[in-house]
Each structure stands twice: as structure tokens, then as C-alpha cells.
């Protein structure tokens, strides 16, 4: 039969089981791992680090595969395109680089236009040709991958834009940062449809739900969900159509660094400077499970595969962990 990692999320809840030790991988040096991303079809994970490196790992064994060199400043974020044909990285060196996994991760484009540290980069579904990024230069920029051109600049924040998310159908995006507001925009017009206010400190991370499997139509109540993490130690669940704050989760004891919504849309998972990982039950609006001391230092990033049983976290301790999911 298929091994555990091959089973999809249909069986069980498919949540991380913190009673089993994760696989641990080390390789980054310096200021910590800033971001992790899981390839949609290959057995690989990409991580970015303050050491200026992007590293590729085999997720089943945790084995290090290669370092992508080219950035001259700390790399803040990595993201795979929906098809997995491209990896993007964004850096304090003011560039976004595009790497081709089919060509041994050769750098195929460098995107220039931001004038300060680039915090996040995301591909816009459903195709791989457009990206969006946000920066300490207070802007959100749109890019064409094929040409490397910046096609649009959005300036709607007062201060550093640190968080960015693109809705999985490619119709909407959200940004947040030092001004503590979350702006929601139409991708087509780049115009704000809603501003979500409630956080009283920097917004560090935003996430929409992943696309449901083709066989399942999502619960209509989950269609407009967005989740946010902040230095105010909270995770907030929002409805982007009504603009309402559906719930505020308050169990973290320090800055919340990153958050994702589980593919079932029933759970969210966040990581924090309190060194913990928390699974939140979105339907019953409560903490479901907490893993204390998940890392030896602040936990900075989390990623989960949309169908396979892979969940990874990274931290300031320069350790990447792959957790057992069941």
C-alpha cells in the first residue's frame, strides 16, 4: 500500500501530531530561517534565510539538496508557483529572483523596482506568469514573470508592508504591515474593497484558505475567510466580504510570526516568538492543540502541503522541522 506520506488529507483530520518527534534539518547560518515553501508535486521544500541563501531540501528524509546563490542580502521569503514550475525569492538586496526547478533551480529572472527590503512574494493563481510583492518601501508591486517588468504599484499603506496573501482563485489579495491595517483588494482593478481594522500592532502574516480538492465544493461560510497574525500576540479570523472580525484567538504569549489555514478550512495553524505552534479550531473558535518549545528559539514560518501530509516550520535557531501529520 501507500506509505503514510502518500495518503491525502481525506483520512482523519490530517493535523500535526506533536507527540511524535519531527525530522530536523540544519544548514542555514546567521540570523535564522525566514520562510519555508513546499513544492506542489516534487518531494522538496525551499527555505530562505537571513544568511542570504535559499536552500532546497528533500522533505521525506530532511536531506539537504542544494543552495541557491545570488542574493546579496537576507532572503525574506520563498514561494512556489501553483504548478511548481517556478520558485520566487525576495530579499533585502532589493530584488526578487525567479528560479526554475526543472533546470536545477537556475536563476532565470531578477526583478528590480523596490527601493527597500522585500518582505513577501506570491504568485497569482491560476497561472504562473504574474507575481505580487510587498516591501519596506511602503508599496505592493505586481510583476510579469516572463518579462521581469513591474506592471503596477499600489501605495495604500502608511509604512512597511510586511504581509501579503493572494486568494487561491486569483481574484483578491490582502496586504498588511506596520500601520496595523489589512487592506483587501480586487486583483483586476487593484482597488481596495475592504479595510480590516482590529490589530493594534504590526501585521506579520496573512493567509487565505487553500483551494479545496476538485471533488469537494467548500462550505459557503468559508469562501471569504482570511486569517492574520500580529505582534499584538493575536490571530484574527476575518470575512473579507463583510469586513467583520469573526474571531480573535489570544493564546500566544508573544509576537505571532506566521499563520496558515488548513486545507479542510476547519483549522488554522500559527507559530510564534513564544516558541510554540498552535492549532486553532475555526468552527468552534478555540485552541485545539499547542506544541510548546517547538523550536529552540522564535518560530518564524510554517508551510503545509495542500494535499500531502507535510507540515514544516522554521525558526531563528536555523532548524527546519517536518512534523508528522495524521
Residue frames relative to the residue before (quaternion, step in Angstrom):
aa qw qx qy qz dx dy dz
X 1.0000 0.0000 0.0000 0.0000 0.00 0.00 0.00
X 0.6627 -0.4944 0.3671 0.4262 3.54 -1.31 -0.01
X 0.4790 -0.6467 0.4906 0.3341 3.54 -1.10 0.57
X 0.7356 -0.4488 0.2773 0.4249 3.55 -1.26 0.34
X 0.6746 0.5138 -0.3102 0.4297 3.55 0.92 -0.88
X 0.6583 0.5314 -0.3125 0.4319 3.57 1.15 -0.52
X 0.5511 0.6111 -0.4083 0.3951 3.59 1.18 -0.40
X 0.3730 -0.7241 0.5248 0.2472 3.55 -1.01 0.66
X 0.7056 -0.5044 0.3201 0.3811 3.52 -1.34 0.14
X 0.4102 0.7122 -0.4866 0.2963 3.61 1.19 0.20
X 0.7146 0.4357 -0.2577 0.4827 3.56 0.94 -0.88
X 0.8454 0.1000 -0.0724 0.5196 3.57 -0.94 0.84
X 0.6835 -0.4766 0.3475 0.4301 3.54 -1.27 -0.22
X 0.2310 -0.8024 0.5101 0.2065 3.55 1.23 -0.54
X 0.3819 0.6862 -0.5106 0.3500 3.50 0.75 1.17
X 0.6101 -0.5574 0.3865 0.4094 3.59 -1.11 0.48
X 0.2592 -0.7423 0.6023 0.1383 3.54 -1.02 0.91
X 0.2184 -0.8350 0.4915 0.1163 3.57 -0.16 1.24
X 0.5473 0.6112 -0.4071 0.4015 3.58 1.27 0.00
X 0.6964 0.3999 -0.2826 0.5246 3.60 1.26 -0.06
X 0.5076 -0.6845 0.4162 0.3172 3.59 -0.83 0.93
X 0.4163 -0.7033 0.5095 0.2692 3.60 -0.98 0.78
X 0.5123 -0.5606 0.5260 0.3829 3.56 -1.34 0.23
X 0.1643 -0.8079 0.5614 0.0718 3.56 -0.93 0.89
X 0.0598 -0.7914 0.6082 0.0102 3.55 -0.99 0.89
X 0.0966 -0.7880 0.6070 0.0373 3.54 -1.02 0.90
X 0.2083 0.7879 -0.5617 0.1423 3.56 -1.06 0.69
X 0.6470 0.4941 -0.3269 0.4800 3.57 1.04 -0.70
X 0.2253 -0.7428 0.6129 0.1476 3.55 -1.23 0.58
X 0.7324 0.4659 -0.2637 0.4207 3.57 -1.27 0.02
X 0.8999 -0.2137 0.0968 0.3677 3.50 -1.27 -0.60
X 0.7289 -0.4593 0.2528 0.4404 3.59 1.14 0.28
X 0.5420 -0.5707 0.5041 0.3556 3.52 -1.40 0.24
X 0.2589 -0.8027 0.5240 0.1185 3.58 -0.80 1.01
X 0.8154 -0.0030 0.0692 0.5747 3.57 1.06 -0.70
X 0.0744 -0.7752 0.6231 0.0724 3.56 -1.25 0.46
X 0.0560 -0.7901 0.6104 0.0037 3.57 -1.11 0.71
X 0.2825 -0.7690 0.5561 0.1402 3.57 -1.01 0.85
X 0.4516 -0.6899 0.4923 0.2788 3.57 -0.81 0.99
X 0.5154 -0.6887 0.4032 0.3123 3.65 -0.80 0.91
X 0.8242 0.2033 -0.1062 0.5177 3.63 1.00 -0.65
X 0.6641 0.4645 -0.3159 0.4934 3.63 1.05 -0.60
X 0.5092 -0.6340 0.4770 0.3335 3.58 -1.26 0.29
X 0.5145 0.6676 -0.3997 0.3603 3.56 0.91 0.85
X 0.2187 -0.7242 0.6441 0.1136 3.49 -1.38 0.57
X 0.1924 -0.7430 0.6248 0.1434 3.57 -1.12 0.69
X 0.0722 -0.7713 0.6299 0.0564 3.56 -1.10 0.72
X 0.2044 -0.7488 0.6125 0.1494 3.56 -1.24 0.51
X 0.1262 -0.8232 0.5522 0.0380 3.54 -1.13 0.65
X 0.6057 -0.5417 0.4456 0.3755 3.51 -1.32 0.41
X 0.5788 0.5904 -0.3676 0.4259 3.60 1.28 -0.26
X 0.5703 -0.6243 0.3701 0.3848 3.61 1.27 0.07
X 0.6168 0.5665 -0.3367 0.4304 3.57 1.28 0.03
X 0.1820 -0.6719 0.6955 0.1780 3.48 -1.41 0.43
X 0.0768 -0.8183 0.5693 0.0186 3.58 -0.76 0.99
X 0.2550 -0.7527 0.5949 0.1208 3.53 -1.16 0.79
X 0.0892 -0.8041 0.5872 -0.0260 3.54 -0.90 1.08
X 0.4094 -0.6373 0.5834 0.2931 3.55 -1.30 0.42
X 0.3613 -0.7991 0.4229 0.2280 3.60 -0.45 1.07
X 0.6390 0.5445 -0.3670 0.4006 3.63 0.97 -0.61
X 0.7691 0.3199 -0.1770 0.5242 3.57 0.99 -0.80
X 0.4055 -0.6949 0.4873 0.3395 3.58 1.17 -0.55
X 0.4177 0.7398 -0.4434 0.2857 3.57 1.32 0.12
X 0.4402 -0.6798 0.5284 0.2547 3.55 -1.05 0.89
X 0.2112 -0.8055 0.5448 0.0993 3.59 -0.88 0.94
X 0.7908 -0.2431 0.1718 0.5348 3.61 0.73 -0.96
X 0.3360 -0.6945 0.5946 0.2263 3.53 -1.35 0.36
X 0.2578 -0.7458 0.5959 0.1487 3.56 -0.95 0.95
X 0.1210 -0.8226 0.5553 0.0162 3.54 -0.47 1.26
X 0.3904 0.7099 -0.5246 0.2617 3.54 -1.07 0.71
X 0.6587 0.4758 -0.3180 0.4885 3.57 1.03 -0.69
X 0.2645 -0.7801 0.5510 0.1337 3.56 -1.08 0.77
X 0.7179 0.2898 -0.2376 0.5866 3.58 1.31 0.32
X 0.7317 -0.4045 0.2948 0.4627 3.56 -1.29 0.13
X 0.3097 -0.7317 0.5762 0.1916 3.56 -1.00 0.87
X 0.2921 -0.8188 0.4803 0.1164 3.56 -0.60 1.22
X 0.8265 0.0391 0.0496 0.5593 3.57 1.03 -0.75
X 0.0746 -0.7475 0.6557 0.0758 3.53 -1.32 0.51
X 0.0339 0.7897 -0.6111 0.0426 3.57 -1.11 0.72
X 0.2981 -0.7169 0.6005 0.1915 3.55 -1.06 0.83
X 0.4875 -0.6089 0.5263 0.3384 3.54 -1.21 0.52
X 0.7064 -0.4959 0.3081 0.4002 3.57 -1.25 0.45
X 0.7109 0.4302 -0.2522 0.4960 3.58 1.04 -0.76
X 0.4539 -0.6850 0.4478 0.3524 3.57 1.22 -0.46
X 0.4774 0.6922 -0.4305 0.3280 3.60 1.25 0.12
X 0.7912 0.1947 -0.0954 0.5718 3.58 1.24 -0.26
X 0.1560 -0.7334 0.6517 0.1143 3.52 -1.25 0.64
X 0.1415 -0.7772 0.6074 0.0837 3.58 -0.95 0.88
X 0.0627 -0.7692 0.6341 0.0487 3.56 -1.17 0.66
X 0.1511 -0.7876 0.5916 0.0831 3.58 -1.07 0.71
X 0.1240 -0.8500 0.5113 -0.0276 3.53 -0.91 0.94
X 0.6019 -0.5353 0.4673 0.3644 3.51 -1.41 0.29
X 0.5764 0.5811 -0.3847 0.4266 3.63 1.25 -0.17
X 0.5443 -0.6642 0.3439 0.3799 3.59 1.40 0.29
X 0.6678 0.4822 -0.3208 0.4675 3.61 1.20 0.27
X 0.2435 -0.6664 0.6743 0.2050 3.46 -1.47 0.33
X 0.1233 -0.7955 0.5886 0.0751 3.59 -0.86 0.89
X 0.2315 -0.7479 0.6096 0.1244 3.54 -1.13 0.79
X 0.1203 -0.7987 0.5895 -0.0025 3.53 -0.82 1.14
X 0.3084 -0.7728 0.5321 0.1566 3.59 -0.98 0.84
X 0.3398 -0.7713 0.4993 0.2010 3.62 -0.35 1.22
X 0.6349 0.5329 -0.3383 0.4455 3.62 1.13 -0.57
X 0.7338 0.3521 -0.2144 0.5400 3.60 1.22 -0.43
X 0.6336 -0.5574 0.3204 0.4303 3.55 0.95 0.94
X 0.6144 -0.6029 0.3193 0.3963 3.56 1.09 0.83
X 0.1776 0.7714 -0.5745 0.2083 3.56 0.98 0.90
X 0.4385 -0.6654 0.5284 0.2929 3.60 -1.07 0.72
X 0.1500 -0.8342 0.5284 0.0483 3.57 -0.52 1.19
X 0.8022 0.0490 -0.0292 0.5944 3.62 1.18 -0.37
X 0.1251 -0.7365 0.6557 0.1094 3.53 -1.27 0.56
X 0.2028 -0.8002 0.5589 0.0788 3.57 -0.65 1.16
X 0.0479 -0.8180 0.5727 -0.0244 3.56 -0.69 1.15
X 0.3687 0.7274 -0.5203 0.2536 3.58 -0.99 0.81
X 0.6271 0.4990 -0.3447 0.4888 3.59 1.10 -0.56
X 0.3100 -0.7725 0.5284 0.1674 3.57 -1.11 0.69
X 0.7499 0.2207 -0.1850 0.5956 3.60 1.28 0.27
X 0.8059 -0.3100 0.2321 0.4478 3.53 -1.44 0.11
X 0.2424 -0.7789 0.5665 0.1167 3.61 -0.87 1.00
X 0.2893 -0.8364 0.4494 0.1219 3.54 -0.22 1.35
X 0.8207 0.0287 0.0418 0.5691 3.56 0.94 -0.93
X 0.0379 -0.7593 0.6481 0.0458 3.51 -1.28 0.54
X 0.0019 0.7979 -0.6017 0.0376 3.58 -1.01 0.87
X 0.3971 -0.6615 0.5727 0.2771 3.55 -1.20 0.61
X 0.3593 -0.7167 0.5547 0.2226 3.55 -1.16 0.63
X 0.3924 -0.7107 0.5355 0.2328 3.56 -0.71 1.14
X 0.6486 -0.1215 -0.7346 -0.1576 1.60 -2.33 0.89
X 0.6940 0.4440 -0.3200 0.4678 3.67 1.12 -0.24
X 0.5679 -0.6337 0.4232 0.3112 3.55 -1.29 0.24
X 0.5652 0.6841 -0.3674 0.2784 3.58 1.19 -0.18
X 0.7627 0.3116 -0.2205 0.5221 3.62 1.13 -0.18
X 0.1174 -0.7840 0.6085 0.0347 3.52 -1.10 0.84
X 0.1696 -0.7440 0.6321 0.1346 3.50 -1.35 0.28
X 0.0647 -0.7998 0.5968 -0.0001 3.58 -1.04 0.80
X 0.1598 -0.7720 0.6036 0.1193 3.57 -1.25 0.35
X 0.1536 -0.8392 0.5213 -0.0200 3.51 -1.06 0.82
X 0.6183 -0.5243 0.4555 0.3680 3.47 -1.42 0.22
X 0.5635 0.5720 -0.3949 0.4465 3.61 1.29 -0.04
X 0.5459 -0.6658 0.3403 0.3780 3.59 1.39 0.34
X 0.6586 0.5211 -0.3188 0.4394 3.62 1.20 0.15
X 0.2630 -0.6574 0.6707 0.2208 3.45 -1.52 0.20
X 0.0799 -0.8214 0.5643 0.0213 3.60 -0.78 0.98
X 0.2765 -0.7355 0.6014 0.1444 3.52 -1.20 0.76
X 0.1233 -0.8135 0.5682 -0.0070 3.54 -0.97 0.97
X 0.3022 -0.6909 0.6233 0.2069 3.50 -1.30 0.54
X 0.4154 -0.7465 0.4581 0.2456 3.57 -0.54 1.15
X 0.6659 0.5442 -0.3212 0.3965 3.59 0.89 -0.94
X 0.7731 0.3241 -0.1765 0.5159 3.59 0.99 -0.80
X 0.3942 -0.7101 0.4847 0.3247 3.56 1.14 -0.62
X 0.4997 0.6790 -0.4139 0.3436 3.59 1.27 0.07
X 0.3932 -0.6405 0.6020 0.2697 3.52 -1.25 0.62
X 0.2123 -0.8234 0.5192 0.0857 3.58 -0.59 1.16
X 0.8099 0.0313 0.0251 0.5852 3.58 1.15 -0.48
X 0.1096 -0.7697 0.6248 0.0722 3.57 -1.12 0.70
X 0.1555 -0.7762 0.6078 0.0626 3.55 -0.87 1.03
X 0.0358 -0.7946 0.6060 -0.0046 3.59 -0.79 1.03
X 0.2259 0.7998 -0.5174 0.2040 3.56 0.12 1.31
X 0.6655 0.4848 -0.3125 0.4737 3.61 1.25 0.02
X 0.3450 -0.6768 0.6070 0.2337 3.51 -1.26 0.58
X 0.8123 0.1831 -0.1435 0.5349 3.56 0.01 1.21
X 0.8001 -0.3297 0.2533 0.4324 3.47 -1.49 0.00
X 0.2009 -0.7473 0.6217 0.1207 3.58 -0.89 0.99
X 0.1036 -0.8570 0.5047 -0.0067 3.56 -0.36 1.29
X 0.7824 0.2994 -0.1225 0.5321 3.56 1.13 -0.66
X 0.0146 0.7922 -0.6045 0.0822 3.52 -1.05 0.88
X 0.0795 0.7768 -0.6235 0.0382 3.57 -1.04 0.74
X 0.2083 -0.7546 0.6114 0.1161 3.55 -1.16 0.73
X 0.4763 -0.6660 0.4926 0.2949 3.56 -0.84 0.98
X 0.5727 -0.6701 0.3534 0.3131 3.57 -0.91 0.94
X 0.6693 0.4487 -0.3278 0.4931 3.62 1.20 -0.19
X 0.5297 -0.6869 0.3763 0.3255 3.58 1.28 0.16
X 0.5416 0.6557 -0.3939 0.3487 3.63 1.19 0.22
X 0.8032 0.1985 -0.0386 0.5604 3.57 1.16 -0.56
X 0.0222 -0.7773 0.6251 0.0676 3.56 -1.22 0.44
X 0.2096 -0.7668 0.5966 0.1101 3.55 -1.27 0.41
X 0.0793 -0.7905 0.6065 0.0326 3.55 -1.14 0.71
X 0.0166 0.7959 -0.6045 0.0292 3.55 -1.18 0.60
X 0.1007 0.8228 -0.5549 0.0712 3.56 -1.20 0.29
X 0.8659 -0.1601 0.1026 0.4627 3.51 -1.16 -0.74
X 0.6580 0.5171 -0.3281 0.4382 3.61 1.11 -0.52
X 0.4415 -0.7497 0.3801 0.3140 3.58 1.45 0.01
X 0.5660 0.5591 -0.4038 0.4517 3.62 1.26 0.15
X 0.2303 -0.7179 0.6310 0.1824 3.55 -1.27 0.46
X 0.1567 -0.7755 0.6061 0.0819 3.56 -0.75 1.06
X 0.1623 -0.7541 0.6306 0.0860 3.55 -1.03 0.90
X 0.0628 -0.8245 0.5618 -0.0247 3.57 -0.81 1.04
X 0.4677 -0.5875 0.5682 0.3367 3.52 -1.36 0.35
X 0.4690 -0.6638 0.4957 0.3061 3.60 -0.91 0.87
X 0.6600 0.5537 -0.3210 0.3934 3.59 0.91 -0.95
X 0.7961 0.2900 -0.1440 0.5112 3.60 0.84 -0.95
X 0.3065 -0.7577 0.4965 0.2923 3.60 1.27 -0.48
X 0.5208 0.6427 -0.4125 0.3814 3.58 1.20 0.44
X 0.5450 -0.6321 0.4466 0.3226 3.56 -1.09 0.78
X 0.2057 -0.7668 0.5967 0.1166 3.56 -0.94 0.94
X 0.7926 0.0005 0.0339 0.6088 3.59 1.11 -0.70
X 0.1471 -0.7296 0.6519 0.1447 3.53 -1.23 0.52
X 0.2229 -0.7890 0.5658 0.0874 3.55 -0.75 1.15
X 0.0099 0.8085 -0.5881 0.0210 3.57 -0.60 1.08
X 0.3081 0.7308 -0.5554 0.2499 3.53 -1.07 0.80
X 0.6382 0.4870 -0.3356 0.4928 3.58 1.02 -0.71
X 0.1707 -0.7954 0.5670 0.1294 3.57 -1.06 0.63
X 0.6898 0.2967 -0.2990 0.5889 3.53 1.13 0.79
X 0.7825 -0.3551 0.2456 0.4486 3.56 -1.38 0.06
X 0.3220 -0.6982 0.6069 0.2014 3.57 -1.05 0.87
X 0.2130 -0.8350 0.5035 0.0623 3.56 -0.56 1.23
X 0.8197 0.0178 0.0418 0.5710 3.59 1.06 -0.66
X 0.0882 -0.7705 0.6303 0.0342 3.55 -1.21 0.70
X 0.0430 0.8042 -0.5925 0.0202 3.58 -1.10 0.63
X 0.2662 -0.6979 0.6440 0.1653 3.49 -1.22 0.78
X 0.5935 -0.5403 0.4233 0.4204 3.61 -1.21 0.25
X 0.5086 -0.6024 0.5002 0.3582 3.59 -1.15 0.53
X 0.6248 -0.5124 0.4140 0.4192 3.58 -1.25 0.34
X 0.4381 -0.6678 0.5151 0.3110 3.59 -0.97 0.71
X 0.6165 -0.5171 0.4107 0.4288 3.60 -1.19 0.35
X 0.6506 -0.5650 0.3429 0.3741 3.58 -1.09 0.76
X 0.6584 0.5470 -0.3042 0.4180 3.55 1.10 -0.74
X 0.7637 0.3553 -0.1683 0.5121 3.58 1.19 -0.50
X 0.2195 -0.7365 0.6102 0.1923 3.57 -0.86 0.81
X 0.4914 -0.6956 0.4264 0.3046 3.59 -0.85 0.92
X 0.6179 -0.4992 0.4610 0.3955 3.51 -1.32 0.43
X 0.5015 -0.6817 0.4295 0.3151 3.65 -0.66 1.03
X 0.6016 0.5804 -0.3563 0.4176 3.59 1.11 -0.61
X 0.7109 0.4486 -0.2598 0.4752 3.60 1.18 -0.46
X 0.4238 0.7513 -0.4450 0.2406 3.59 1.23 -0.14
X 0.8074 0.2891 -0.1277 0.4982 3.59 0.93 -0.86
X 0.3242 0.7676 -0.4964 0.2433 3.57 1.14 0.55
X 0.0311 0.7252 -0.6878 0.0033 3.49 -1.28 0.69
X 0.1300 -0.7882 0.5948 0.0899 3.57 -1.03 0.71
X 0.1258 -0.8049 0.5782 0.0446 3.56 -1.08 0.73
X 0.1937 -0.7449 0.6270 0.1200 3.54 -1.28 0.57
X 0.0635 -0.8297 0.5543 -0.0164 3.55 -1.05 0.73
X 0.5829 -0.5529 0.4679 0.3682 3.49 -1.36 0.26
X 0.5532 0.5839 -0.4179 0.4223 3.62 1.22 -0.05
X 0.5401 -0.6693 0.3471 0.3738 3.59 1.40 0.31
X 0.6383 0.5265 -0.3392 0.4476 3.61 1.23 0.19
X 0.2427 -0.6701 0.6733 0.1965 3.46 -1.49 0.29
X 0.0887 -0.8205 0.5641 0.0260 3.59 -0.77 1.00
X 0.2549 -0.7441 0.6043 0.1277 3.51 -1.09 0.90
X 0.0932 -0.8211 0.5629 -0.0175 3.57 -0.81 1.09
X 0.2625 -0.6679 0.6560 0.2339 3.50 -1.41 0.28
X 0.3218 -0.8011 0.4705 0.1827 3.60 -0.42 1.20
X 0.6060 0.5426 -0.3772 0.4427 3.62 1.18 -0.26
X 0.7615 0.3428 -0.1920 0.5155 3.58 0.87 -0.93
X 0.4051 -0.7205 0.4676 0.3132 3.56 1.20 -0.49
X 0.5191 0.6729 -0.4159 0.3238 3.59 1.21 0.08
X 0.4114 -0.6592 0.5792 0.2464 3.51 -1.24 0.73
X 0.2708 -0.8189 0.4872 0.1367 3.59 -0.13 1.31
X 0.7873 -0.1433 0.0976 0.5917 3.57 1.07 -0.68
X 0.1940 -0.7401 0.6293 0.1366 3.54 -1.27 0.52
X 0.1983 -0.7849 0.5820 0.0767 3.56 -0.69 1.19
X 0.1254 -0.8646 0.4863 -0.0149 3.55 -0.63 1.17
X 0.4393 0.7531 -0.4249 0.2436 3.63 1.13 0.32
X 0.5541 0.5802 -0.4260 0.4181 3.64 1.17 -0.09
X 0.3544 -0.7603 0.5173 0.1694 3.56 -1.13 0.77
X 0.7600 0.2183 -0.1452 0.5947 3.59 1.26 0.11
X 0.7734 -0.3188 0.2379 0.4935 3.58 -1.30 -0.05
X 0.2801 -0.7116 0.6154 0.1908 3.57 -1.06 0.80
X 0.2884 -0.8208 0.4799 0.1128 3.56 -0.65 1.17
X 0.8133 -0.0323 0.0895 0.5741 3.57 0.91 -0.89
X 0.0363 -0.7929 0.6082 -0.0079 3.55 -1.19 0.61
X 0.0684 -0.7735 0.6286 0.0432 3.56 -1.18 0.65
X 0.3410 -0.6806 0.5943 0.2597 3.56 -1.30 0.34
X 0.4786 -0.6763 0.4945 0.2625 3.55 -0.93 1.01
X 0.6357 -0.5768 0.3633 0.3622 3.55 -1.11 0.70
X 0.6183 0.5506 -0.3418 0.4447 3.61 1.11 -0.61
X 0.3261 -0.7552 0.4731 0.3156 3.56 1.32 -0.52
X 0.5468 0.6131 -0.3944 0.4118 3.58 1.27 0.25
X 0.7833 0.2584 -0.1086 0.5549 3.58 1.23 -0.44
X 0.1230 -0.7210 0.6661 0.1459 3.51 -1.37 0.31
X 0.1736 -0.7705 0.6049 0.1010 3.57 -1.19 0.53
X 0.0442 -0.8175 0.5740 -0.0160 3.57 -0.80 1.03
X 0.1999 -0.7560 0.6127 0.1145 3.54 -1.29 0.51
X 0.1424 -0.8391 0.5243 -0.0268 3.51 -1.05 0.84
X 0.6071 -0.5274 0.4536 0.3841 3.51 -1.40 0.18
X 0.5584 0.5610 -0.4162 0.4475 3.62 1.23 0.00
X 0.5087 -0.6935 0.3594 0.3622 3.58 1.44 0.25
X 0.6104 0.5816 -0.3472 0.4107 3.58 1.21 0.20
X 0.2614 -0.6704 0.6590 0.2190 3.49 -1.48 0.17
X 0.0533 -0.7982 0.5990 0.0345 3.61 -0.86 0.90
X 0.2319 -0.7201 0.6376 0.1453 3.54 -1.09 0.86
X 0.1677 -0.7937 0.5820 0.0569 3.56 -0.81 1.09
X 0.3244 -0.7049 0.5994 0.1964 3.54 -1.06 0.85
X 0.2845 -0.8112 0.4888 0.1488 3.59 -0.28 1.27
X 0.6411 0.5329 -0.3340 0.4398 3.58 1.07 -0.70
X 0.7808 0.3112 -0.1580 0.5182 3.57 0.89 -0.97
X 0.3889 -0.7791 0.4345 0.2301 3.57 1.35 0.24
X 0.6082 0.5378 -0.3762 0.4464 3.55 0.76 1.02
X 0.5857 -0.5335 0.4669 0.3928 3.52 -1.36 0.20
X 0.2519 -0.7832 0.5515 0.1378 3.57 -0.79 0.98
X 0.7978 -0.0942 0.1373 0.5795 3.58 0.86 -0.99
X 0.0883 -0.7939 0.6000 0.0428 3.57 -1.03 0.77
X 0.1652 -0.7539 0.6278 0.1009 3.54 -0.99 0.90
X 0.2206 -0.7808 0.5752 0.1046 3.56 -0.42 1.26
X 0.8417 0.1494 -0.1103 0.5070 3.58 -1.20 0.53
X 0.1163 0.8195 -0.5442 0.1371 3.56 0.93 0.98
X 0.7623 0.0935 -0.0535 0.6382 3.56 1.21 -0.67
X 0.5894 -0.5982 0.4209 0.3429 3.55 -1.28 0.36
X 0.7525 0.1923 -0.1238 0.6176 3.57 1.31 -0.12
X 0.7812 -0.2901 0.2215 0.5064 3.62 -1.27 -0.21
X 0.2987 -0.7199 0.5960 0.1929 3.58 -1.04 0.82
X 0.2131 -0.8513 0.4756 0.0614 3.56 -0.49 1.24
X 0.8409 0.0729 0.0224 0.5358 3.60 0.98 -0.70
X 0.0823 -0.7748 0.6262 0.0281 3.52 -1.28 0.57
X 0.0236 0.7764 -0.6297 0.0111 3.56 -1.12 0.71
X 0.0712 -0.7852 0.6138 0.0394 3.55 -1.12 0.68
X 0.4699 -0.6671 0.4972 0.2948 3.57 -0.99 0.83
X 0.5239 -0.6816 0.4094 0.3056 3.58 -0.95 0.84
X 0.8160 0.1672 -0.1233 0.5394 3.62 1.10 -0.39
X 0.7075 0.4241 -0.2805 0.4908 3.60 1.04 -0.63
X 0.5691 -0.6460 0.4116 0.2991 3.52 -1.23 0.54
X 0.3828 0.7031 -0.4980 0.3332 3.53 0.52 1.24
X 0.0701 0.7602 -0.6430 0.0615 3.53 -0.93 0.99
X 0.0316 -0.8143 0.5795 -0.0094 3.58 -0.74 1.04
X 0.0877 -0.7593 0.6407 0.0729 3.52 -1.27 0.55
X 0.1259 -0.7712 0.6177 0.0884 3.54 -1.25 0.48
X 0.1184 -0.8299 0.5440 0.0377 3.53 -1.17 0.50
X 0.7008 -0.4315 0.3673 0.4334 3.49 -1.42 0.00
X 0.5935 0.5723 -0.3531 0.4422 3.60 1.27 -0.35
X 0.4447 -0.7192 0.4250 0.3228 3.61 1.34 0.06
X 0.5385 0.5877 -0.4235 0.4305 3.59 1.18 0.50
X 0.1882 -0.7320 0.6420 0.1288 3.53 -1.07 0.83
X 0.1041 -0.8102 0.5759 0.0336 3.57 -0.83 0.99
X 0.1716 -0.7464 0.6346 0.1033 3.56 -1.07 0.85
X 0.2311 -0.8261 0.5082 0.0767 3.52 -0.50 1.28
X 0.5170 -0.6133 0.4972 0.3307 3.56 -1.15 0.66
X 0.1105 -0.7812 0.6135 0.0336 3.55 -0.88 1.02
X 0.1267 0.8116 -0.5634 0.0880 3.59 -0.89 0.88
